[in-house]
Amino acid sequence: MMRLALPVLLVFATACAPAPEPEEVSGTWLLQTPSAQERRQMLVLDESGRLHLLGFGDRQGIEWEVDGDRLDLVMLSRSSGMRISERLSYSLADGRQLHISGASPLAGSYAREDNGTIRLEGELTLPEDHEFPSGSVLALVIEGLDEDGEVTDAMDHQLEKLPDGARSTGFQIHLDPQTMIDAAAHQLRAKIIVDGAPTYASRQPRALDVTEAEQRFDLELEGIGNAAGPAADPGEADDYSVIRHGHYMYFAGNATFTECNTDRRWPVASGGAAEQLQNTYLDRREERDKPVLLSLRGQVREDTDQANGLVLHAEHLQKVLPTGTKCVKDAAELENTYWKAQRLADRKVRPRDSRQQPHMVLDSEEQRAAGELGCNRFRADYETGDGTLELSGLAITRRACERGEDVEKHFSEALEKTRGYRLEADRLDLLDEDDGVLAELQAVYRLP
């Protein structure tokens, strides 16, 4: 009986052994079974509960916690902006060896790496009377410098969504000195991104000492671009669905759309074409913190859960605009610009008046005009000179239209009678032979 009881007692004692305390698990760990690329992969379990991942590609750490013999890890997918939560089994040997098991890219055997990283932390502060706009993302950038002090390379080391309405925020990142940009010197720069556009940036980059394990940097940020002036007016709710053109941005489960003409920015509600927009963005974007310029049909509605009280309900993705297309902010050019009809026959064009947005684009390469009349499409040849513009061979499709006949009639007549134009900033007037105004159009975006 004693021979049988002893193993049972040993198993019972092992099962009841206390799990390691969080402070025993915290620290810097180097993966001992690297991937085929043989890159250094490090897991930093900071005592504050923050998780840092170095060399794990798409994954960025957020936070960690010990629960018995399990590690609860919260991460971010850099490519999609989605949060990832994993609960993985682990064991600790002699405080120097950590083994994580489970179906995860983080699974494997780690060795404690004393003084293995450079830790940077500090505070970022906006100017007086400024606060982080809704959807702000912090990007911390490490730049490599040559012997002349010129930037030779740059790498985003952390992307982090910021709390709306705050004026300052703390930051902390870890760097692996063995995998940093190969350069004569290094510096840290911070920028705040809204809808893919840098809105604030650190006034001066700060030099790094790659031999110093812990460094602190308190950075003052200054407004650039639209941040230097008042915030964009989100406008009012629509009473009708309209076609919009602008920048779409998706990050960390949140999507925003900034309209070209007005600079108005709205959160994009779930449902409708929201998932299609998200997938299109992830597929088409050039960089992870850059927006995609596209056209969509949608309606702005009131939403009490939003800070500005409005949200955009996207109903249909019209098209993704070519790389290099830019919203027209100030001065426009006659050719290769999307011109939206604003007034026809001295009447304002309203969204409910037509099925499609009446517009015109003059293609300088093919010398062809094309666009929408309101329901049907049109094409024509054109010739232009010093203030002169004439379309010929106007061809129109013959779709049955629920609405828009009046708009089509007035727009097609204006195009046929056009003999000249007047261009001022982002406004184009089509003129008849006596310089009378036939139509008023507004520039939306310029094609590459």
ROKELUM-553523 format. One line per 4 residues: for each residue x, y, z of N, C-alpha, C. Coordinates in steps of 0.001 Angstrom, whole numbers. Each point is the difference from the previous one (the first is absolute). Example, Ala and Ser with C-alpha at 12.3 -4.5 7.8 and 13.67 -1.06 7.14 Angstrom:
BEGIN
13190 -5690 7800 -890 1190 0 900 1200 0  -350 1050 -720 820 1190 60 -770 1090 730 .
***
This chain:
BEGIN
823 -1198 0 -823 1198 0 855 1245 0  1116 -24 741 860 1172 68 613 297 -1357  345 -1049 -814 581 213 -1325 -984 692 -937  -1288 -244 197 -1002 640 -839 -298 1415 474 .
69 235 1282 -386 1298 541 1017 1082 -303  1299 -368 -47 1030 1006 -180 -125 752 -1315  -181 -643 -1167 -187 756 -1240 -1218 892 43  -1072 -484 624 -1205 811 77 265 1268 786 .
726 -122 1124 317 1170 798 874 976 -754  961 -518 -804 885 855 -781 -761 786 -1050  -932 -668 -671 -811 668 -1013 -855 1074 643  -572 -323 1177 -846 969 698 802 1229 424 .
1234 -225 459 842 1110 429 371 881 -1174  273 -626 -1160 349 779 -1190 -1170 841 -449  -1200 -587 -9 -1188 717 -449 -305 1186 882  350 -109 1290 -317 1072 930 1111 1036 124 .
1119 -200 -744 1108 956 70 -483 1371 -454  371 1036 718 -484 1340 -360 525 438 -1359  -842 676 -754 412 536 -1308 949 1162 219  903 260 -940 928 1125 134 -752 1311 152 .
565 902 782 -561 1331 147 307 829 -1245  -834 1009 -307 241 824 -1191 1387 612 -33  529 410 1181 1318 632 -14 1097 -990 -393  -253 -1310 194 973 -1004 -408 -16 -190 -1511 .
-1129 247 -607 -140 -191 -1441 408 1257 -767  -129 1156 628 302 1242 -710 1473 56 -380  252 776 -1057 1367 140 -488 66 -123 -1508  1213 -121 -498 239 -110 -1446 411 -1419 -324 .
-676 -577 -989 221 -1406 -363 336 -102 -1479  1055 -774 -314 458 -199 -1376 -407 -1389 -466  -726 -55 -1116 -456 -1291 -539 1208 -818 -437  54 -1255 469 1129 -887 -312 -240 -856 -1232 .
-1220 -12 -500 -315 -784 -1209 -506 962 -1066  902 802 -593 -431 1018 -959 -562 -618 -1265  -707 813 -758 -618 -451 -1241 1059 -197 -1073  -473 -417 -1160 926 -293 -1097 797 1235 -419 .
-550 1197 244 705 1223 -362 1143 301 964  71 -732 1120 1054 166 998 60 1433 521  -1132 624 138 -20 1336 585 -141 -117 1517  551 963 699 -130 28 1454 -1433 376 369 .
-573 -801 877 -1357 248 470 19 70 1523  -500 1115 530 61 225 1435 -1376 345 548  -224 -491 1201 -1255 208 715 336 786 1262  -569 1211 122 266 831 1173 -1278 79 829 .
40 -601 1181 -1123 39 933 339 1044 1058  -423 1225 -246 354 1104 884 -731 -113 1329  655 445 1065 -599 -91 1335 -1310 778 99  -169 1007 -861 -1227 802 13 -1181 -725 -623 .
245 -1164 -614 -1065 -738 -671 -48 252 -1491  921 805 -510 47 242 -1438 796 -1104 -681  -487 -404 -1158 648 -1035 -803 682 651 -1197  1264 -355 -227 729 491 -1164 513 -1208 -788 .
-198 22 -1308 456 -1073 -881 1010 568 -982  1162 -612 -85 1043 437 -921 310 -1136 -961  -140 279 -1298 327 -996 -1017 -1132 -924 -371  -1250 309 457 -1132 -862 -302 -846 537 -1153 .
598 817 -834 -647 428 -1235 -1279 769 221  -1126 -601 -376 -1285 684 -20 -540 274 1404  507 -696 999 -583 112 1337 715 1052 853  -802 797 666 505 993 942 -629 -269 1351 .
797 6 1048 -497 -302 1323 -784 1151 612  -956 -331 861 -774 1006 732 123 -231 1501  -444 -1168 504 62 -252 1437 62 -1497 268  414 -345 1230 96 -1405 402 -416 -150 1457 .
-365 -1229 364 -411 -291 1368 159 -1496 255  401 -354 1221 121 -1405 409 -1273 -442 712  -508 -1164 -388 -1152 -593 671 321 -1474 226  561 -316 1181 414 -1369 278 1154 -390 -894 .
-191 -1075 -752 1046 -449 -922 -278 460 -1429  -783 1076 -135 -331 530 -1318 486 1447 -119  406 339 -1216 332 1377 -343 -1122 557 -864  -614 1087 448 -1012 682 -800 691 1152 -731 .
36 -65 -1309 699 981 -817 -990 736 -889  109 1318 -59 -819 821 -896 945 689 -973  -290 -163 -1290 879 523 -1045 -817 745 -1053  729 578 -941 -619 733 -1097 574 -504 -1306 .
-867 -240 -981 465 -296 -1357 271 1325 -702  1245 245 -367 345 1264 -646 -723 157 -1337  -185 -1112 -720 -569 91 -1348 -1493 289 20  -727 -599 940 -1448 172 24 -482 950 1087 .
855 256 1004 -425 832 1113 -857 -746 1015  -186 -1315 -188 -858 -785 901 776 -426 1244  -699 4 1140 588 -499 1241 -35 -1517 14  1055 -612 523 119 -1450 92 234 -358 1468 .
-818 -885 539 178 -464 1377 313 -1489 -18  1043 -404 737 385 -1413 71 227 -389 1460  -408 -1196 319 202 -575 1348 853 -1250 -182  1261 69 418 973 -1051 -301 570 -593 1281 .
235 -1308 -20 636 -674 1133 1491 319 -2  574 80 1210 1441 258 75 578 -702 1227  1314 -161 -33 729 -527 1152 1303 757 119  504 102 1257 1196 771 289 990 -900 723 .
1251 -39 -453 1033 -845 614 1149 866 482  248 -55 1299 1126 713 620 -40 1504 -260  -1157 531 -372 -107 1417 -262 755 461 -1225  600 -952 -749 825 358 -1158 -532 -569 -1303 .
-874 -981 74 -534 -646 -1194 -1525 79 35  -578 508 -1070 -1453 142 -113 -471 -792 -1208  -966 -875 206 -553 -768 -1127 -1480 344 -136  -390 426 -1189 -1393 331 -307 -512 -1006 -1019 .
-1135 -608 287 -570 -999 -906 -1365 447 -485  -381 -515 -1144 -1292 338 -588 144 346 -1465  -1142 169 -676 -2 335 -1430 139 1516 -145  1225 470 62 250 1436 -56 1383 252 -571 .
198 1101 -737 1340 362 -464 957 263 1157  -535 211 1211 837 283 1159 412 -1264 741  -523 -1150 -391 337 -1247 680 1465 -352 -243  655 -569 1027 1391 -407 -142 740 107 1315 .
1297 -256 -46 857 55 1179 807 1293 -3  -21 688 1128 680 1287 132 1044 -64 1107  1056 781 -156 1004 177 1044 -29 1448 454  144 204 1322 -5 1370 511 1175 770 -579 .
-268 1189 -465 1013 838 -644 208 1240 864  1011 -29 847 283 1139 867 592 1145 -816  -559 1197 207 483 1196 -724 -42 -208 -1518  -1040 -701 -452 -75 -341 -1426 -626 1065 -864 .
-666 988 587 -671 1016 -812 347 1401 503  -311 968 -856 54 1407 380 -1433 434 270  -237 561 1167 -1351 412 381 -120 1520 -102  -953 440 -818 -262 1425 -167 -1381 305 564 .
-107 1051 798 -1291 396 519 -25 1509 186  -1203 532 157 -120 1439 176 -1431 462 -143  -153 1305 -203 -1317 631 -95 -48 837 -1267  -1138 -91 -718 -248 827 -1183 -1062 1033 357 .
251 1251 -344 -931 1069 374 -340 848 -1207  -1314 289 -178 -470 868 -1076 101 1468 422  -105 923 -958 -3 1427 353 -1210 358 867  61 1171 594 -1123 503 813 -1294 8 -830 .
-1111 -347 649 -1341 37 -599 -162 -1012 -1139  899 -976 -121 -150 -1071 -983 -257 -1304 739  -697 -926 -672 -229 -1322 550 -17 -1004 -1130  243 -1272 333 66 -1035 -1024 -1362 -145 -680 .
-49 131 -1330 -1266 -198 -713 -458 -1449 89  -1265 -223 -252 -543 -1350 -28 727 -825 -1061  393 -1217 360 676 -880 -947 1487 243 -115  599 772 936 1440 278 -61 817 -1266 251 .
1092 -138 -755 910 -1130 153 1412 545 202  681 -487 1028 1378 397 259 939 -924 -753  940 577 -741 1042 -769 -675 1345 469 534  767 -911 583 1348 288 471 979 -540 -1032 .
851 863 -499 859 -325 -1134 1463 109 407  777 -1022 -327 1448 23 198 651 268 -1349  803 1059 -64 663 380 -1247 1501 -247 111  571 -514 -1082 1445 -171 -80 623 1189 -704 .
1163 455 494 685 1166 -566 1368 -400 -530  409 649 -1111 1346 -236 -511 994 913 720  1240 -18 -442 1044 777 679 -240 1498 -111  -795 425 -990 -314 1427 -161 -1275 403 723 .
-603 -940 725 -1219 301 738 -1256 -53 -838  63 -540 -1219 -1165 -122 -865 -705 -1327 267  -1336 19 -41 -787 -1214 229 176 -955 -1170  405 -1226 289 218 -1011 -1035 -1089 -1062 -27 .
-658 -204 1134 -1043 -1026 75 -865 289 1219  -1207 -527 -8 -919 209 1118 -869 -1234 174  -408 -252 1231 -816 -1173 294 -1009 339 1086  -1279 -280 -267 -1031 156 1022 151 -1129 1016 .
175 366 1263 188 -1018 1031 -1246 -227 831  -929 926 -39 -1222 -217 774 -1122 860 -541  -1165 -603 -137 -1226 721 -323 -964 -193 1156  -604 1068 453 -865 -94 1175 -1142 997 -121 .
-1226 -468 180 -1149 881 -25 -37 821 1276  -308 1296 -130 42 913 1131 -1401 346 493  -126 346 1272 -1327 359 541 -476 1337 -546  -1261 66 -417 -562 1251 -513 -11 1056 1103 .
308 1235 -373 -157 1118 917 1155 255 934  1014 -889 40 1144 217 887 997 965 -652  826 638 820 1017 918 -509 1396 -612 63  171 -1050 793 1310 -632 139 -183 -1499 155 .
1067 -732 -220 -36 -1445 162 1410 -505 271  95 -1039 816 1292 -626 229 276 -1046 -1067  1273 -346 -176 353 -1049 -951 1150 -813 559  116 -1214 -501 1106 -879 370 227 -985 -1138 .
1234 -117 -446 346 -994 -1018 1324 -646 366  224 -1197 -528 1260 -712 172 622 -229 -1375  1292 148 -94 733 -215 -1238 1048 -1075 212  200 -815 -1018 1075 -987 21 1206 616 -702 .
1070 356 726 1127 685 -642 654 -815 -1105  -150 -1320 36 630 -837 -1020 -756 6 -1328  -1235 489 9 -781 -1 -1243 -408 1410 -417  603 1022 607 -334 1372 -370 568 343 -1362 .
-524 1075 -578 460 467 -1300 1509 216 40  699 -550 -988 1451 170 -76 313 1428 -424  471 810 933 252 1412 -286 1046 527 959  542 1170 -345 1016 617 846 -601 494 1310 .
-1266 431 -50 -690 491 1194 -1489 -255 -170  -748 148 1123 -1437 -258 -21 -729 1094 745  -1250 238 -354 -819 987 682 -1451 -458 48  -729 537 976 -1419 -322 200 -849 1174 -450 .
-1055 -306 -747 -961 1006 -414 -1408 -539 271  -903 882 407 -1391 -396 268 -928 780 -915  -1063 -660 -450 -1010 677 -803 -1376 -550 350  -999 863 -106 -1391 -381 228 -689 -29 -1355 .
-652 -1121 -309 -621 -211 -1302 -1510 -33 175  -707 745 -840 -1457 -14 -33 -428 -214 -1445  -773 -1065 -242 -431 -335 -1365 1184 -153 -938  1119 -515 514 1158 -246 -840 890 1194 -237 .
-402 1176 463 799 1202 -227 662 434 1304  1315 307 -25 654 522 1204 -648 1313 423  -408 97 1247 -709 1164 513 838 765 1020  792 -727 790 957 592 930 1314 -746 -131 .
1093 675 292 1315 -633 -43 885 632 1057  986 -770 468 931 534 985 788 1148 -621  202 1052 790 664 1192 -524 1429 -300 -437  694 -783 798 1359 -383 -325 178 -1487 278 .
648 -751 -908 313 -1397 321 1022 -43 1129  27 -1105 733 907 -139 1136 1006 -1102 -279  1267 303 237 1074 -955 -267 -52 -1157 987  266 -1213 -477 22 -1199 831 1430 -418 278 .
206 -571 1166 1281 -590 370 -193 -1510 49  510 -710 -980 -254 -1440 -105 744 -794 1060  826 674 816 706 -692 1080 -707 171 1337  -1035 822 48 -722 296 1240 -1270 -833 67 .
-160 -810 1061 -1113 -948 84 -1339 684 215  -31 1096 763 -1253 691 268 165 1486 -293  -925 569 -796 79 1402 -389 -1400 607 60  -62 1258 419 -1287 685 103 -8 1213 -920 .
-1142 166 -693 -170 1124 -922 -1392 584 191  -76 1247 410 -1268 720 56 -48 913 -1218  -981 -243 -883 -42 671 -1294 -1189 946 -94  241 1192 -490 -1079 938 -298 -352 -122 -1478 .
-1306 -107 -270 -471 -159 -1377 -563 1318 -506  101 215 -1299 -574 1190 -620 -922 -415 -1130  -1033 799 -221 -978 -298 -1027 568 233 -1383  -319 -900 -917 381 149 -1402 -1248 -233 -836 .
-51 560 -1193 -1163 -181 -864 -1247 579 638  -1078 -785 15 -1278 483 510 7 247 1499  947 -614 730 27 167 1446 404 1406 403  647 736 -903 424 1351 325 -1191 952 103 .
-1137 -388 -553 -1190 843 26 -1117 -677 746  -1237 523 -115 -1133 -576 723 -360 -1383 -534  -618 -800 845 -409 -1345 -408 -1086 68 -1062  -32 -1028 -856 -981 -33 -1079 -1411 -139 560 .
-934 709 -615 -1406 -74 387 -584 -1288 -560  -550 -899 847 -554 -1250 -517 -1268 179 -809  -556 1225 -37 -1178 262 -814 -1289 -408 678  -994 -308 -815 -1322 -378 502 -408 -1335 -604 .
-999 -606 614 -528 -1263 -515 -650 228 -1363  65 -1029 -864 -611 71 -1323 -1454 -457 71  -769 476 -936 -1354 -540 -131 -87 -930 -1205  1177 -272 -616 -3 -836 -1186 1391 -592 -193 .
65 -1210 -564 1283 -633 -294 708 727 -1136  1310 229 144 754 725 -1023 1308 -711 -296  577 332 -1155 1320 -508 -372 1051 933 575  1007 -584 654 1068 772 618 1353 -531 -474 .
975 902 -22 1355 -352 -386 928 441 1116  905 -879 431 883 406 1073 912 -1110 475  651 266 1140 976 -916 571 -664 -917 1024  176 -1301 -214 -503 -1007 944 1189 -566 762 .
-158 -118 1323 1071 -507 860 -583 -986 988  697 -1135 192 -450 -1008 965 1168 -346 915  -247 74 1319 1050 -349 953 -638 -426 1313  522 -1100 527 -411 -484 1324 -1512 -115 145 .
-652 -521 -1038 -1439 -230 66 -852 1217 -265  607 1145 -304 -745 1228 -253 274 504 -1413  -1050 451 -676 130 517 -1354 -484 1439 -46  684 827 -790 -412 1388 -188 56 341 -1486 .
-785 1000 -367 -31 465 -1388 66 1521 18  952 564 -750 179 1451 -91 -315 455 -1418  -1002 832 -136 -500 413 -1308 938 1016 -648  240 -173 -1312 938 859 -723 -411 1469 41 .
-1221 297 -409 -418 1390 -163 -11 793 1290  -411 -631 1074 -295 729 1234 979 -254 1140  846 -1044 -130 883 -421 1092 -786 -500 1207  -1304 -234 -164 -779 -536 1105 327 -1476 198 .
105 -392 1259 375 -1378 318 -1049 -625 902  -407 -1227 -358 -1003 -721 783 495 -1410 308  -374 -555 1150 170 -1438 214 -908 -750 -971  431 -1176 -435 -812 -824 -898 -701 -1066 825 .
-1329 -36 -94 -792 -954 784 173 -1409 -552  -231 -994 846 9 -1396 -451 -1243 -268 -834  31 -1094 -741 -1124 -337 -862 140 641 -1364  -926 -335 -900 54 541 -1351 1272 -445 -705 .
742 959 -542 1235 -299 -727 1235 112 881  -190 68 1327 1135 210 909 1055 -1090 -129  -413 -1255 -55 955 -1099 -101 726 24 -1346  -733 336 -1066 631 101 -1322 1050 1108 -7 .
-299 1135 621 964 1089 77 1238 -424 781  -217 -679 1121 1119 -453 817 909 -944 -783  -578 -996 -663 796 -970 -768 717 679 -1164  -675 943 -643 620 727 -1104 1189 806 492 .
-168 643 1148 1095 794 563 1209 -880 306  -214 -1124 652 1101 -881 372 696 -571 -1229  -738 -136 -1092 557 -558 -1227 722 1053 -841  -499 1243 22 504 1022 -924 984 1006 598 .
52 129 1298 844 1047 572 1461 -252 -320  758 1084 -98 1419 -95 -297 825 -165 1270  -387 677 1070 666 -114 1294 -1068 -115 1068  384 -550 1165 -1010 -302 1011 -627 1240 625 .
690 1149 -61 -584 1197 593 -422 1008 -1057  -251 -483 -1224 -436 864 -1085 -1438 -333 -394  -814 1010 -310 -1384 -258 -401 -89 -422 -1461  -1180 -444 -387 -299 -318 -1403 -1034 1002 -485 .
240 581 -1170 -937 962 -573 -1029 -761 -825  -1279 193 313 -1051 -757 -683 -1284 820 -75  -933 -520 -783 -1335 591 -125 -1016 -1003 536  -966 503 747 -1032 -868 546 -1333 737 21 .
-1063 -774 118 -1327 571 217 -369 -246 1455  -436 1050 680 -349 -168 1401 -788 1172 532  -424 -129 1229 -826 1011 649 557 294 1388  99 1278 330 433 415 1327 -1238 99 888 .
32 -720 1124 -1137 -27 910 439 388 1412  -953 398 796 289 362 1383 257 -1265 823  961 111 918 341 -1121 878 479 593 1331  -760 -184 1034 309 614 1300 1232 -611 651 .
447 -1177 -491 1188 -632 581 1291 617 -516  -76 811 -1056 1189 618 -568 219 1387 579  1285 378 97 341 1289 605 -604 1160 -780  9 -96 -1344 -565 1095 -793 -1462 -222 -357 .
-571 -1114 483 -1425 -256 -192 -380 -540 -1348  984 -274 -895 -307 -454 -1352 829 -1228 -351  -534 -818 -891 706 -1181 -466 -381 -239 -1461  928 -525 -792 -246 -270 -1413 -409 -1455 -188 .
-1147 -217 -611 -459 -1344 -360 314 -219 -1481  1002 -821 -270 420 -281 -1371 -911 -1073 -602  -576 304 -1150 -934 -922 -638 625 -759 -1164  950 649 -678 565 -643 -1192 1367 603 -308 .
983 -846 -287 1311 462 -455 -73 235 -1503  157 1264 -399 -74 331 -1421 1265 -426 -738  1162 465 488 1267 -362 -630 1160 443 876  1132 -701 -158 1248 423 622 751 838 -1022 .
414 1182 376 638 902 -940 1462 -380 -213  546 268 -1191 1368 -429 -326 1040 574 950  1076 -737 192 1112 474 813 532 1312 -558  196 953 858 480 1302 -440 -1089 1037 -124 .
-1280 -426 96 -1111 950 -30 24 852 1271  -283 1286 -129 41 908 1144 -1282 826 59  -493 209 1217 -1131 909 186 425 1412 -386  -902 736 -645 284 1389 -366 -334 879 1200 .
1005 691 513 -194 872 1157 -156 1461 -403  800 434 -939 -17 1409 -381 -159 127 -1512  1116 221 -689 -49 202 -1447 -145 -1331 -728  -887 -24 -997 -222 -1195 -809 485 262 -1421 .
98 -1054 -784 352 94 -1406 -1174 -498 -832  -134 559 -1200 -1142 -335 -847 -43 -1486 -314  1127 -549 -419 45 -1395 -453 396 -937 1136  -437 -1262 -150 308 -1085 944 -508 286 1419 .
-1059 770 97 -624 316 1282 -1453 -460 -21  -452 -552 1110 -1401 -395 145 -788 1250 349  -860 434 -940 -800 1212 184 -1442 -386 308  -460 340 1182 -1373 -317 428 -916 1175 -319 .
-1132 -284 -651 -949 1059 -350 -686 528 1250  68 1326 173 -621 649 1145 -1296 713 -372  19 692 -1152 -1187 724 -472 -151 -221 -1498  -1249 -223 -432 -344 -171 -1404 -1243 825 -278 .
36 751 -1097 -1144 850 -350 -405 873 1180  1009 496 708 -194 900 1137 -758 -660 1159  41 -1340 50 -629 -726 1107 1045 -871 674  -12 -46 1324 950 -807 750 -307 -1485 -201 .
1022 -794 -233 -157 -1449 -138 -13 -613 1391  -1088 -669 362 -132 -640 1301 175 -1508 -150  482 -695 1037 208 -1444 -91 -1245 -772 -409  -1162 418 466 -1229 -734 -294 -458 194 -1445 .
649 943 -724 -448 312 -1353 446 -1018 -1037  994 -827 327 539 -912 -1006 461 -1300 630  112 -1009 -825 405 -1325 468 1501 -46 268  774 618 -877 1444 82 149 416 1455 160 .
1214 217 421 503 1369 169 393 563 -1367  -673 1046 -485 365 581 -1295 1421 573 63  852 -435 -923 1386 455 27 634 -146 -1373  1205 550 -107 735 -53 -1260 1492 -98 290 .
709 -805 -811 1461 -88 53 530 153 -1417  947 910 -184 648 196 -1299 1341 -721 24  100 -1080 -768 1212 -820 -60 966 611 -1011  1099 596 480 924 708 -881 749 -934 -940 .
201 -1250 413 749 -948 -837 -817 -431 -1211  -1281 -304 218 -852 -454 -1099 -808 1127 -632  56 1190 599 -814 1127 -449 -1474 -383 -70  -432 -686 1068 -1381 -449 85 -612 496 1308 .
-1268 415 -81 -765 369 1179 -932 -1155 344  -176 -255 1280 -891 -1074 439 -558 347 1361  -1153 -610 319 -589 251 1305 -1424 -497 92  -707 498 990 -1399 -351 239 -864 1237 -194 .
-1158 -222 -615 -957 1099 -164 -979 65 1167  -99 -1089 737 -943 -80 1113 -574 -1388 123  -94 -674 -1132 -408 -1404 -51 804 -702 -1077  33 570 -1188 762 -545 -1112 1398 594 -61 .
907 -764 -579 1366 452 -204 138 672 -1355  1064 797 -135 257 639 -1288 1490 -59 -321  288 105 -1286 1370 127 -491 -19 1010 -1143  1134 656 -209 101 974 -1089 1463 316 -246 .
302 504 -1186 1315 564 -270 -16 1461 452  1176 566 245 24 1413 372 1267 668 -512  -100 1290 -167 1144 840 -347 8 1191 940  1195 379 445 101 1128 923 1175 887 -366 .
-146 1272 267 1058 967 -253 34 1008 1125  398 1214 -309 78 1052 1003 -1405 489 348  -595 -640 1010 -1343 365 429 -1097 -590 -851  362 -816 -994 -1018 -610 -862 -123 -1488 312 .
-1202 -523 -140 -271 -1416 204 -1224 -367 -815  130 -1051 -828 -1132 -434 -818 -16 -1518 -65  -1182 -575 256 -191 -1450 -72 -711 -353 -1299  353 -1150 -572 -628 -448 -1247 -230 -1504 61 .
-963 -464 -801 -295 -1441 -49 -529 -539 1308  -860 765 658 -539 -419 1299 -813 -1291 -149  406 -1057 734 -690 -1286 -20 -506 -304 1404  -1285 -398 85 -641 -209 1300 -612 -1398 50 .
187 -707 1113 -632 -1314 163 -1511 178 137  -733 -1124 -83 -1465 82 17 -576 -890 1098  362 270 1231 -554 -742 1121 -1339 596 420  -890 -864 479 -1253 493 578 300 605 1362 .
-537 1172 256 341 736 1210 -1223 227 873  164 -271 1317 -1077 284 942 -116 1501 245  1129 674 -60 15 1447 204 1237 557 -699  18 1299 -182 1179 632 -577 -181 515 -1409 .
-1207 -168 -578 -187 420 -1386 232 1505 -167  -499 800 932 192 1443 -103 1476 371 97  702 -638 938 1433 276 150 738 -386 -1274  -316 -1171 -542 659 -453 -1230 -256 975 -1144 .
-1233 439 -127 -356 916 -1086 813 1287 100  74 591 1193 705 1262 177 1521 -185 -162  536 -1107 508 1448 -208 -78 425 -280 -1440  -741 -851 -700 359 -305 -1389 -111 1241 -886 .
-1013 825 221 -138 1240 -768 1174 941 294  424 55 1268 1137 848 351 1268 -470 -700  215 -1314 -35 1200 -532 -643 -2 296 -1497  -1163 -149 -644 -94 242 -1441 226 1478 -352 .
-392 903 896 107 1432 -276 1318 608 482  831 -789 711 1237 549 567 978 433 -1099  478 1250 118 1006 523 -928 1202 578 747  -120 126 1303 1100 540 782 -141 -388 1459 .
973 430 784 -46 -327 1430 687 1095 809  -333 29 1280 656 888 952 361 -825 1228  1300 13 334 509 -823 1094 541 894 1108  -568 -133 1190 450 761 1162 90 -941 1194 .
1233 -183 490 254 -890 1137 -556 -1395 -301  -1022 -450 763 -554 -1341 -227 -1365 65 -674  -316 1129 -687 -1288 163 -678 205 151 -1496  -840 -696 -762 40 68 -1465 -1368 410 -511 .
-47 1090 -787 -1231 414 -667 94 -356 -1472  -1013 -698 -511 -102 -259 -1438 -767 1157 -632  570 567 -1058 -551 1213 -607 -494 -252 -1412  -1058 741 -398 -472 -87 -1385 787 990 -853 .
-407 168 -1253 758 853 -923 -36 1466 400  -957 395 847 -91 1386 464 542 154 1423  753 -1003 489 578 -27 1348 -1055 -88 1097  -1190 -443 -349 -1016 -258 1013 280 -1331 704 .
-291 -60 1280 291 -1211 790 -1073 -1056 -255  428 -1160 -496 -898 -1123 -245 -54 -963 1186  1143 -175 639 83 -948 1119 1139 415 918  -178 -300 1278 1042 243 1002 414 -1350 582 .
1313 -291 -52 516 -1269 484 1067 237 1058  188 -983 887 1000 97 1061 977 -1155 -106  1289 310 168 1042 -1030 -27 -55 -835 1271  110 -1309 -171 -7 -918 1142 1373 -635 177 .
508 -666 -1021 1332 -598 69 674 70 -1364  1324 -99 23 780 37 -1221 683 -1348 -206  -184 -567 -1187 582 -1279 -345 1491 149 -308  792 -1039 188 1449 102 -253 304 175 -1482 .
***
